[in-house]
Amino acid sequence: MEKNLFSKNEIVTAAIVLALGLFLSAMGATYTFYLIRTFDNTLSTTGSAKQRVTSDSVKWSTSISRTVTEGNLKKGYADLVDDLAIVKKFLESKGILESEITTTPIFTNEIYKYNPSGNAGPREYSLLQNITINSNDIVKITNVAKNTQDIINRGVFFSNQSPEYYYSKLAELRVSLLGEAVKDAKARAEMLAKSGGRTIGAMKAASSGVVQVLAPNSIEVSDYGQYDTQSIEKEVMVTARTSFVVR
């Protein structure tokens, strides 16, 4: 009698396990079907818009420097003050306003030198002062940056970098380009849906990509955004990713 009861319990347990398995399988199938329908009814596309702009401000970074021994450190500072006066006079003679010129304090760095036997040589110091010009006159600064020989001829250790060009209305332009990028994304979605015999409905989501400020005809985009500062003429590009209901 006890043996038959045990067999009956086994049958009941097996039936419960089987029923539970069928239930979970049915739930899994229902959930999968729901996901498939959800994904099938959504179409995601990326659109873009770009516009050519002309830089409206320029930054020109330059510096003056001297290398002196420890005994001539005081004289080195005085010489650098004279060098700065020469540079400022040159810049002002080219029409650059004093308000457009920014200078930093003099940076002093010790130069470590050793003789062939490994002993430290006489102490020397590098004196450096940065001079930055910020202006809205693109043409003037560009021309001056190309012709600085007069400063060097005066015995000044003058270094300069290529001017950097910027566009100040980037935030406003981004807003208008974003709208155009969304329109482009929608047009792409309509074309893709039409090719499959379907149409798009309401937009479910939209997000903006980073702004790319590129040299004309450049394709050097970056996931984190790109800002070309070497070209006066630039192309500003904005992307938008959208999702639409497909009917």
KELOTI-521466 format. One line per 8 residues: number of its first residue (from 1); their letters; for each residue z, x, y of N, C-alpha, C, O. Coordinates in steps of 0.2 Angstrom, whole numbers, always signed. Atoms other than C-alpha are relative to their C-alpha. Layout:
residues N
NUM	A	Z/X/Y/Z/X/Y/Z/X/Y/Z/X/Y ~ ...;
end
This chain:
residues 247
1	MEKNLFSK	+0/+4/-6/+0/+0/+0/+0/+4/+6/-4/+3/+11 ~ +0/-5/-6/+4/+14/+12/-6/+4/+1/-8/+5/+6 ~ +7/-4/+0/-12/+23/+7/-5/-4/+4/-9/-2/+8 ~ +5/+4/-3/-22/+8/+12/+1/-1/+8/-4/-2/+11 ~ -2/+1/-7/-13/+6/+29/-3/+6/+4/-5/+5/+9 ~ +2/-6/-3/-17/+24/+33/-8/+0/+1/-10/+2/+6 ~ +7/+1/+0/-35/+21/+29/-3/-5/+6/-8/-4/+9 ~ +2/+5/-5/-36/+6/+40/+1/+3/+7/-3/+1/+12;
9	NEIVTAAI	-1/-3/-7/-28/+16/+55/-5/+5/+2/-8/+5/+8 ~ +5/-5/-1/-41/+29/+53/-6/-4/+2/-10/-2/+7 ~ +6/+4/-2/-55/+16/+54/+1/-3/+7/-4/-3/+11 ~ -1/+3/-7/-47/+8/+70/+0/+6/+5/-3/+5/+10 ~ +1/-6/-4/-45/+25/+78/-7/+2/+1/-9/+3/+7 ~ +7/-1/+0/-63/+29/+74/-4/-5/+5/-8/-3/+9 ~ +4/+5/-4/-69/+13/+82/+2/+1/+7/-3/+0/+11 ~ -2/-1/-7/-59/+16/+98/-3/+6/+3/-6/+5/+8;
17	VLALGLFL	+3/-6/-3/-66/+33/+100/-7/-1/+1/-10/+1/+6 ~ +8/+2/-1/-84/+27/+97/-1/-5/+6/-6/-3/+9 ~ +0/+4/-5/-81/+13/+109/+0/+3/+7/-3/+2/+12 ~ -2/-4/-6/-74/+25/+122/-6/+4/+2/-8/+5/+8 ~ +6/-5/-1/-89/+37/+120/-6/-4/+2/-9/-2/+7 ~ +6/+4/-3/-102/+23/+122/+1/-2/+7/-3/-3/+11 ~ -1/+2/-6/-93/+17/+137/-1/+6/+5/-4/+5/+11 ~ +1/-5/-4/-93/+34/+145/-7/+2/+1/-9/+4/+6;
25	SAMGATYT	+8/-1/+0/-111/+37/+140/-3/-5/+5/-8/-3/+9 ~ +3/+5/-5/-115/+21/+149/+1/+1/+7/-3/+0/+11 ~ -2/-1/-7/-106/+25/+164/-4/+6/+3/-6/+6/+9 ~ +3/-6/-2/-114/+42/+165/-7/-1/+1/-10/+1/+6 ~ +7/+2/-1/-131/+35/+163/-1/-4/+6/-6/-3/+10 ~ +1/+4/-6/-128/+22/+177/+1/+5/+6/-3/+4/+11 ~ -1/-4/-5/-122/+36/+188/-6/+5/+1/-8/+6/+7 ~ +6/-4/-1/-137/+47/+185/-6/-4/+2/-9/-1/+7;
33	FYLIRTFD	+6/+4/-3/-149/+33/+188/+1/-1/+7/-4/-2/+11 ~ -2/+1/-7/-140/+30/+204/-2/+6/+4/-5/+5/+10 ~ +1/-6/-4/-142/+48/+210/-8/+1/+0/-11/+2/+5 ~ +7/-1/+0/-160/+48/+205/-3/-5/+5/-8/-3/+8 ~ +3/+5/-5/-164/+32/+215/+2/+2/+7/-2/+1/+11 ~ -2/-2/-6/-154/+39/+229/-5/+6/+3/-8/+6/+8 ~ +4/-6/-2/-164/+56/+229/-7/-3/+1/-11/+0/+5 ~ +7/+2/+0/-181/+47/+226/-1/-4/+7/-7/-4/+9;
41	NTLSTTGS	+1/+4/-6/-178/+36/+241/+1/+4/+7/+2/+1/+12 ~ -1/-4/-6/-175/+50/+253/-5/+6/+1/-6/+9/-4 ~ +5/-5/-1/-188/+62/+261/+3/+4/+5/+4/+2/+11 ~ -2/-5/-5/-182/+78/+270/-6/+4/+2/-10/+7/-2 ~ +5/-4/-3/-194/+87/+282/+3/+4/+5/+8/+2/+8 ~ -1/-5/-6/-193/+101/+295/-5/+0/+5/-11/+1/+3 ~ +5/+0/-5/-202/+100/+311/+2/+5/+5/+7/+8/+5 ~ -1/-5/-5/-204/+112/+325/-4/-1/+6/-9/-5/+6;
49	AKQRVTSD	+3/+1/-6/-209/+113/+343/+1/+7/+4/+6/+10/+4 ~ +0/-6/-4/-213/+128/+355/-3/-1/+7/-7/-5/+8 ~ +2/+0/-7/-216/+131/+373/+0/+7/+3/+4/+11/+2 ~ +0/-6/-3/-222/+146/+382/+3/+0/+7/+3/-4/+11 ~ -3/-1/-7/-211/+152/+397/+0/+7/+3/-2/+11/-1 ~ +0/-7/-3/-210/+166/+409/+7/+2/+2/+11/-2/+5 ~ -7/-2/-1/-194/+176/+411/+1/-1/+8/-3/+0/+12 ~ -2/+0/-7/-185/+173/+428/+6/+4/+2/+8/+4/+8;
57	SVKWSTSI	-5/-5/-2/-172/+187/+428/-1/+6/-5/-4/+6/-10 ~ +1/-6/+3/-172/+205/+423/+7/+4/+0/+10/+4/+5 ~ -6/-4/+0/-158/+217/+418/-3/+7/-2/-6/+8/-7 ~ +2/-7/+1/-161/+236/+420/+6/+4/-1/+10/+5/+4 ~ -6/-5/+1/-148/+248/+412/-2/+7/+1/-7/+9/-2 ~ +1/-7/-1/-147/+266/+418/+7/+3/+0/+12/+0/+0 ~ -7/-4/-1/-134/+280/+419/-2/+7/+2/-7/+9/+2 ~ +1/-7/-2/-131/+297/+426/+6/+3/-3/+11/+0/-5;
65	SRTVTEGN	-5/-3/+4/-121/+310/+417/+0/+8/+2/-5/+10/+5 ~ -1/-7/+0/-115/+328/+418/+4/+3/-5/+9/+0/-8 ~ -4/-4/+5/-108/+341/+406/+3/+6/+3/+0/+10/+6 ~ -4/-5/-4/-94/+352/+413/+5/+3/-4/+7/+0/-9 ~ -6/-3/+3/-81/+365/+407/+6/-3/+3/+6/-6/+8 ~ -6/+3/-3/-63/+361/+409/+2/+3/+7/+5/-1/+11 ~ -1/-3/-7/-62/+373/+424/-4/-4/+5/-2/-3/+11 ~ +4/+3/-5/-76/+363/+433/+0/-7/+0/-4/-11/+2;
73	LKKGYADL	-1/+7/+0/-70/+346/+429/+0/-4/+6/-3/-9/+8 ~ -1/+3/-7/-65/+342/+447/-7/+0/+3/-9/-5/+6 ~ +7/+0/-3/-82/+348/+453/-5/-5/-3/-9/-7/+0 ~ +5/+5/+3/-91/+338/+440/+1/-7/+2/-4/-11/+3 ~ -1/+7/-2/-83/+322/+446/-3/-1/+7/-6/-6/+9 ~ +3/+0/-7/-88/+326/+464/-8/+0/+0/-11/-3/+4 ~ +7/+0/+1/-106/+330/+458/-3/-7/-2/-8/-9/+0 ~ +2/+6/+3/-107/+314/+449/+0/-6/+6/-4/-10/+6;
81	VDDLAIVK	+0/+4/-6/-102/+305/+465/-6/+1/+5/-9/-4/+7 ~ +6/-1/-3/-116/+313/+474/-6/-2/-3/-11/-5/+0 ~ +6/+2/+4/-128/+309/+460/-1/-8/+1/-6/-10/+2 ~ +0/+8/-1/-123/+290/+462/-3/-1/+7/-7/-6/+7 ~ +3/+1/-7/-127/+291/+481/-7/+1/+0/-11/-3/+3 ~ +7/-1/+0/-144/+298/+477/-4/-5/-3/-9/-8/-1 ~ +3/+5/+4/-148/+285/+464/+0/-7/+5/-5/-10/+5 ~ +0/+6/-4/-142/+271/+476/-5/+0/+6/-8/-5/+7;
89	KFLESKGI	+5/+0/-5/-152/+277/+490/-7/-1/-2/-11/-4/+1 ~ +7/+1/+3/-168/+278/+479/-1/-7/-1/-6/-10/+1 ~ +1/+7/+2/-165/+260/+473/-1/-4/+6/-5/-8/+6 ~ +0/+4/-6/-162/+253/+490/-7/+2/+4/-9/-3/+7 ~ +7/-1/-4/-178/+262/+497/-6/-4/-4/-11/-4/-1 ~ +5/+4/+4/-187/+252/+483/+1/-7/+1/-3/-11/-2 ~ -1/+7/-1/-181/+236/+490/+6/-3/-5/+6/-10/-4 ~ -5/+3/+5/-167/+234/+477/+7/-1/+4/+9/+4/+8;
97	LESEITTT	-5/+2/-4/-152/+225/+486/+7/+3/-3/+7/+4/-10 ~ -7/-3/+3/-134/+233/+484/+3/-5/-4/+7/-3/-9 ~ -3/+5/+4/-128/+216/+478/-3/+0/-7/+0/-3/-12 ~ +3/+0/+6/-140/+218/+463/+2/+6/-4/+0/+7/-10 ~ -2/-6/+3/-132/+235/+458/+7/+0/-2/+11/-2/+2 ~ -7/+0/+3/-117/+236/+447/+2/+7/-3/-3/+9/-7 ~ -2/-6/+3/-108/+252/+442/+7/+0/-3/+11/-4/-2 ~ -7/+0/+4/-94/+256/+430/+4/+6/+2/+1/+11/+6;
105	PIFTNEIY	-4/-6/-2/-80/+269/+432/-3/+6/-4/-7/+4/-9 ~ +3/-5/+3/-84/+286/+426/+4/+1/-7/+10/+1/-7 ~ -2/-1/+7/-82/+289/+407/+1/+7/-1/-4/+11/+0 ~ -1/-7/+2/-75/+305/+401/+2/+1/-7/+6/-2/-10 ~ +0/-1/+7/-77/+312/+384/+1/+7/-1/-4/+11/+1 ~ -1/-7/+2/-71/+329/+377/-6/+2/-5/-7/-2/-10 ~ +5/-3/+5/-85/+339/+368/+3/+5/-4/+5/+10/-1 ~ -3/-5/+4/-79/+348/+353/-5/+5/-3/-10/+3/-6;
113	KYNPSGNA	+5/-5/+2/-88/+365/+350/+4/+5/-4/+10/+7/-2 ~ -3/-6/+4/-84/+379/+337/-5/+5/+0/-11/+4/-1 ~ +4/-6/+1/-90/+396/+336/-1/+2/-7/+2/-2/-11 ~ +2/-1/+7/-98/+404/+320/+6/+1/-4/+6/+0/-10 ~ -6/-2/+4/-80/+410/+315/+4/-7/-2/+9/-6/-5 ~ -4/+6/+1/-74/+392/+315/+5/-2/+6/+9/-7/+5 ~ -5/+1/-6/-63/+394/+331/-3/-5/+5/-9/-5/+7 ~ +3/+5/-6/-64/+381/+345/-2/+4/+6/+1/+9/+8;
121	GPREYSLL	+2/-3/-5/-74/+386/+359/+3/-3/+7/+7/-7/+6 ~ -3/+2/-6/-71/+383/+378/-1/-8/+0/-6/-11/-2 ~ +0/+7/+0/-67/+365/+381/-5/-3/+5/-6/+0/+11 ~ +5/+3/-4/-81/+354/+388/+0/-7/+1/+3/-10/-4 ~ -1/+7/-1/-82/+337/+395/-7/-3/+2/-11/-1/+6 ~ +6/+4/-2/-96/+324/+396/+2/-6/+5/+7/-10/+3 ~ -2/+5/-5/-95/+313/+412/-6/-5/+0/-12/-3/+1 ~ +5/+5/+0/-105/+297/+411/+2/-6/+5/+7/-9/+4;
129	QNITINSN	-1/+7/-4/-107/+282/+423/-6/-4/+0/-12/-2/+1 ~ +5/+5/+1/-117/+267/+420/-2/-4/+6/+2/-6/+10 ~ +2/+3/-6/-128/+259/+433/-5/-6/-2/-10/-4/-6 ~ +4/+6/+2/-135/+241/+430/-3/-4/+6/+1/-5/+10 ~ +3/+4/-5/-147/+232/+440/-2/-7/-3/-6/-7/-8 ~ +1/+7/+2/-148/+213/+438/-4/-4/+6/-2/-4/+12 ~ +4/+3/-5/-162/+204/+448/-4/-6/-2/-5/-6/-8 ~ +4/+5/+1/-173/+189/+449/-8/+2/+1/-12/-2/+0;
137	DIVKITNV	+7/-3/-2/-188/+200/+455/-3/+4/-6/-1/+10/-6 ~ +3/-3/+6/-197/+204/+439/-4/+6/+1/-4/+11/-1 ~ +5/-5/-1/-211/+213/+446/+3/+6/+3/+1/+12/+1 ~ -3/-6/-4/-201/+224/+458/+4/+5/-5/+3/+11/-5 ~ -4/-4/+4/-189/+230/+445/-4/+3/-6/-3/+9/-7 ~ +4/-3/+5/-202/+233/+432/-4/+6/+3/-5/+11/-1 ~ +4/-6/-3/-212/+244/+444/+5/+6/+1/+3/+12/+0 ~ -4/-6/-1/-197/+254/+449/+2/+4/-6/+3/+10/-6;
145	AKNTQDII	-3/-3/+7/-191/+257/+431/-6/+5/-2/-4/+9/-6 ~ +5/-4/+2/-208/+265/+428/-1/+6/+4/-5/+11/+2 ~ +1/-5/-5/-207/+277/+443/+7/+3/+2/+9/+1/+8 ~ -7/-2/-2/-190/+286/+443/+0/+8/+1/+5/+11/+1 ~ +0/-7/+0/-196/+304/+444/+3/+3/+6/+6/+9/+6 ~ -3/-3/-6/-190/+306/+462/+8/+1/-1/+10/+6/+2 ~ -7/-1/+1/-172/+304/+456/+1/+7/-4/+6/+11/-3 ~ -1/-6/+5/-174/+318/+442/-2/+6/+4/+1/+11/+3;
153	NRGVFFSN	+2/-5/-4/-183/+329/+455/+6/+3/+5/+6/+8/+7 ~ -6/-2/-4/-166/+329/+465/+5/+3/-4/+11/+4/-2 ~ -5/-3/+4/-157/+337/+450/+5/-5/-3/+10/-2/-5 ~ -5/+5/+3/-149/+321/+444/-2/-1/-7/-8/-2/-9 ~ +1/+1/+7/-147/+319/+425/+0/-8/-1/+5/-11/-2 ~ +1/+7/+0/-154/+301/+425/-3/-3/-6/-8/+0/-8 ~ +3/+4/+6/-157/+290/+410/-1/-7/+1/+3/-10/+4 ~ +1/+7/+0/-164/+273/+409/-3/-3/-6/-7/+0/-9;
161	QSPEYYYS	+2/+4/+5/-168/+260/+397/-6/-5/+2/-7/-6/+8 ~ +5/+5/-2/-183/+248/+396/+4/-7/+3/+9/-9/+1 ~ -3/+6/-3/-179/+232/+407/+0/-5/-5/-4/-6/-10 ~ -1/+6/+4/-173/+217/+398/-1/-6/+4/+1/-7/+9 ~ +2/+6/-3/-181/+200/+402/+3/-6/-3/+4/-7/-9 ~ -3/+6/+3/-172/+183/+401/-3/-6/+4/-6/-6/+9 ~ +2/+7/-3/-175/+165/+404/+6/-4/+1/+10/-5/-4 ~ -6/+3/-1/-161/+156/+412/+1/-8/-1/+6/-10/-2;
169	KLAELRVS	+0/+7/+2/-166/+138/+408/-1/-2/-7/-3/-7/-9 ~ +1/+1/+7/-165/+139/+390/+4/-6/-3/+1/-9/-7 ~ -3/+6/+3/-152/+126/+387/-3/-7/+1/-4/-11/-3 ~ +4/+6/-2/-162/+113/+396/-6/-1/-4/-8/-6/-6 ~ +7/+1/+4/-178/+117/+387/+2/-1/-7/-2/-5/-10 ~ -2/+1/+7/-169/+117/+370/+0/-8/-1/-2/-10/-6 ~ -1/+8/+1/-165/+98/+373/-7/-3/-1/-8/-7/-5 ~ +7/+3/+0/-183/+93/+377/-4/+2/-7/-7/-2/-9;
177	LLGEAVKD	+4/-2/+5/-190/+104/+363/+3/-3/-7/-1/-4/-12 ~ -3/+3/+6/-178/+96/+350/-3/-6/-1/-4/-8/-7 ~ +3/+7/+1/-185/+79/+353/-7/+1/-2/-9/-3/-7 ~ +6/-1/+3/-202/+86/+350/+0/+2/-7/-5/+0/-11 ~ +0/-2/+7/-197/+94/+334/+2/-5/-4/-1/-5/-10 ~ -1/+6/+4/-190/+78/+328/-6/-4/-1/-7/-7/-7 ~ +6/+4/+0/-206/+69/+332/-5/+4/-5/-8/+0/-9 ~ +4/-4/+5/-215/+83/+322/+2/-1/-7/-2/-2/-12;
185	AKARAEML	-3/+1/+7/-203/+81/+307/-2/-7/-2/-4/-8/-8 ~ +1/+7/+2/-206/+62/+307/-8/+0/-2/-9/-4/-7 ~ +7/+0/+2/-225/+65/+307/-2/+3/-6/-6/+1/-10 ~ +1/-4/+6/-224/+77/+293/+2/-5/-6/-1/-5/-11 ~ -3/+5/+5/-213/+64/+283/-5/-6/-1/-6/-8/-7 ~ +5/+6/+0/-226/+50/+287/-6/+2/-5/-8/-2/-9 ~ +6/-3/+4/-240/+61/+280/+2/+1/-7/-3/-1/-12 ~ -2/-1/+7/-231/+66/+264/+1/-7/-3/-1/-8/-9;
193	AKSGGRTI	-1/+6/+3/-225/+48/+261/-7/-4/-2/-8/-7/-7 ~ +7/+4/+0/-243/+41/+264/-4/+3/-6/-7/-1/-10 ~ +4/-3/+6/-250/+54/+251/+2/-3/-6/-1/-2/-11 ~ -3/+3/+6/-239/+46/+238/+0/-8/+0/+3/-11/-4 ~ +0/+7/+0/-243/+28/+243/+6/-3/+2/+7/-9/+0 ~ -6/+3/-3/-227/+25/+252/+1/+1/+7/-4/+4/+10 ~ -1/+0/-7/-220/+23/+269/+7/+2/+1/+11/+2/-3 ~ -7/-1/-2/-204/+29/+278/+3/-5/+4/+0/-9/+8;
201	GAMKAASS	-4/+5/-4/-191/+19/+285/+5/+3/+5/+2/+8/+9 ~ -4/-3/-5/-176/+23/+296/+2/+7/-1/+2/+9/-7 ~ -2/-7/+1/-170/+41/+299/+7/+0/-2/+11/-3/+1 ~ -7/+0/+3/-154/+44/+289/+4/+6/+3/+10/+5/+5 ~ -3/-5/-3/-150/+61/+297/-4/+5/+3/-10/+5/+2 ~ +4/-5/-3/-156/+75/+308/+5/+5/+3/+11/+4/+5 ~ -3/-6/-2/-150/+92/+312/-4/+5/+4/-10/+6/+2 ~ +4/-5/-4/-155/+106/+324/+1/+7/-3/+6/+9/-5;
209	GVVQVLAP	+0/-6/+2/-160/+123/+319/+2/+5/+6/+3/+2/+12 ~ -2/-5/-6/-156/+139/+330/-6/+1/+4/-12/-1/+2 ~ +6/-1/-5/-167/+143/+345/-2/+7/-1/+1/+12/-2 ~ +3/-7/+1/-179/+157/+343/-4/+1/+6/-9/-3/+8 ~ +4/-2/-6/-185/+166/+359/-4/+6/-2/-1/+11/-3 ~ +4/-5/+3/-200/+176/+353/-5/+3/+5/-7/+0/+10 ~ +6/-2/-3/-213/+187/+360/-6/-4/-2/-6/-7/-7 ~ +6/+4/+2/-230/+178/+361/-3/+2/-7/-4/+8/-8;
217	NSIEVSDY	+3/-1/+6/-238/+176/+344/+4/+4/-5/+2/+6/-10 ~ -4/-4/+5/-223/+184/+335/+2/-5/-5/+3/-11/-4 ~ -2/+4/+6/-217/+178/+318/+7/+2/-2/+9/+1/-8 ~ -6/-3/+2/-201/+188/+318/+6/-5/+1/+10/-4/+6 ~ -5/+5/+0/-189/+173/+316/+6/+3/-4/+6/+7/-8 ~ -6/-2/+3/-171/+175/+311/+5/-6/-2/+4/-11/+2 ~ -5/+6/+2/-158/+163/+302/+5/-1/+5/+7/-7/+6 ~ -5/+0/-5/-146/+167/+316/-3/-1/+7/+1/-1/+12;
225	GQYDTQSI	+4/+0/-6/-159/+165/+330/-2/+7/+2/+1/+12/+0 ~ +3/-6/-3/-169/+178/+339/-1/-1/+7/-3/-6/+10 ~ +1/+0/-7/-170/+183/+357/-4/+6/+2/+0/+12/+2 ~ +4/-6/-2/-184/+195/+362/+1/+1/+8/+0/-4/+12 ~ -1/-2/-7/-180/+204/+378/-5/+5/+3/-4/+7/+9 ~ +4/-5/-2/-194/+216/+379/-7/-3/+4/-10/+0/+7 ~ +6/+3/-2/-208/+203/+384/+2/-5/+6/+7/-8/+6 ~ -1/+5/-6/-209/+194/+401/-2/-7/-2/+1/-11/+0;
233	EKEVMVTA	+2/+7/+3/-219/+180/+393/+3/-1/-7/+3/+4/-11 ~ -3/+1/+6/-210/+172/+379/-2/-7/-3/-4/-11/+1 ~ +1/+6/+4/-212/+158/+366/+7/-3/-2/+10/+1/-6 ~ -7/+3/+2/-196/+147/+364/-2/-5/-5/-6/-10/-4 ~ +1/+4/+6/-196/+138/+347/+7/-3/-2/+12/+0/-3 ~ -6/+3/+2/-184/+125/+341/-2/-4/-7/-8/-7/-7 ~ +1/+4/+6/-183/+117/+323/+5/-5/-1/+10/-5/+2 ~ -4/+5/+2/-176/+101/+317/-1/-2/-7/-7/-3/-9;
241	RTSFVVR	+0/+3/+7/-172/+95/+299/+2/-7/+0/+7/-9/+3 ~ -1/+8/+0/-173/+76/+296/-1/-2/-7/-4/+1/-11 ~ +1/+4/+6/-171/+64/+282/-1/-7/+1/+2/-10/+6 ~ +3/+7/-1/-180/+47/+281/+1/-4/-7/+0/-1/-12 ~ +0/+5/+6/-178/+32/+269/-7/-1/-2/-12/-2/+3 ~ +7/+2/+2/-194/+30/+259/+0/-6/-4/+4/-8/-8 ~ +1/+7/+2/-200/+13/+255/-6/+0/-5/-8/-6/-7;
end
